[in-house]
Structures are given as C-alpha cells and as structure tokens.
C-alpha cells in the first residue's frame, strides 16, 4: 500500500534552513525565512551565511535559557511562535545528554531542536470464548484516538490511544503514566504494563517550523472491557478499530505521521501486516544525520 507517512517523516529541505548551533554542537534547524527575525538580537545570535549560533557570552545553561527565553517571548507575542504550552523542553541532542538550555515547548519547532515523545498502541486481544469479542474471541483490535479540534498541531486527526511529548524532568516511564491517565483515563497499574517497541525518528518541515523528534513506541495490552476516557480535553473521541481499518486510515493519511509510524511498528512486530506493504519504513528507525 502507498504510505504518505513514510515520505512526510523525512520531508525536509536542508537548503531552505540554516543550522542552529550552541557552542560546538548543532542543536537545530532554522528556516532561512525566519533568520531575519533573529537578526534583531545581534547580542544574542551570531548570524552568517552558513549558520545561526547562540553568542558565546551565554556560556551557562541559565544564561542561554534566559537569552533564548527573552527572544521566544517576543516572537510569541508577535505570533511567530504559535501554540504556547507553558511546558519546558531541554535543548539536547540525546535524551540522556545534559541540557544545553531550556526553552518553551512551542519554540522547539521554530528553532528545530530535538524533541522526544512517547506513543502507545492500545491493543485489545480477545481470549477465545471471552464475552465482548467480535463476537467471541476473534482478531485483535486497536484503540485509536481522534485529536481535539482545538489542538495546536494536527487538530481533528486520528492518533494513537496515548501520545505525548516528554517534558524536562520526566522519564519515559513517568510520561507514559502521566499521558495514559490524561489522554485515556488508563490507571497507573495498567499503564505500567506497557512494552517497548522500536524508536522512530522524524525530521519534517511543518508550517510552524521543523519537527526533529525521537518517538519511543510502546504497546499496551488493554482489557477487553476497558474503554478509554479522555481527562484533559485534548482528545475528541476514541474508536476501537479492526487492523484493516487502521491500515486503511494510515494509507489515506488520516492518522498523524507520528501515529502512523508507531502503529506500523506495532503491526510489523506482531506480523499483522506484510512487511512488503510498507517498504522503506526501516530507514525511519535510524536517526537522520543532524548536522
């Protein structure tokens, strides 16, 4: 089947961006069209034709964070950075690396910095003869969420039953527990059973900037009598879907790019779809060259 998510996940034009550096590390990508707006702060950014570098005077995490925070606040007030979240993200090229700075989550795509997220496939496998199956026992199904129409990104699109960014100070495990409850009302004792799949990497151009994201994929077995219930208003509805329905939504582009990758990983690992149907996906489980 044709999978638009495989193309979208790496739809990125290096030549339309300048790399963003802090010290000796490239930490992001800034659209060339956005660079002039940063030239208003010559004391914060050193800009030439090849890169944007945070000024060397900001030599500590606190100084870098304060300098970037002032710029981010001004750009957000002008509407250049939409979707303010009041969440802190760390600027770091590896999940376990020490932060180089802290920024507001909404600014991560303007600067194209690496972000991290968890996506959970909510799997229902019916025991033979169990009540509630389709009709008794039967093939597995997946819980799929529809994002709220008021979400800052991908409003109204289909998504995994649980998906969320990992804010500074949260581990993967803590994020799973937090997001499971907020997005689907899944209690901690069930959320703790999530089993790790693979890690996908996205580098794509979006209207708000660049998504450079590492997605930790998990499967979570949900009881046949459990129905997700959103708690934070970020999910419009949940649907229990057959595998063929989910595959069709992926092919049609109805699922977000991130959710499509996470779902395909689940379907491939469990051999619920043919590997030949999604040729090229393996490349997305290896990180792209950031520099």
Helices and strands as residue ranges (DSSP letters): H 4-8, G 14-16, E 17-22, E 25-31, H 32-38, E 45-47, E 51-54, H 61-77, E 88-91, E 101-104, G 105-107, H 108-111, E 114-124, E 141-147, E 158-160, E 162-165, H 172-184, H 188-191, E 195-206, E 209-221, E 235-242, H 243-252, H 257-269, G 275-278, G 281-285
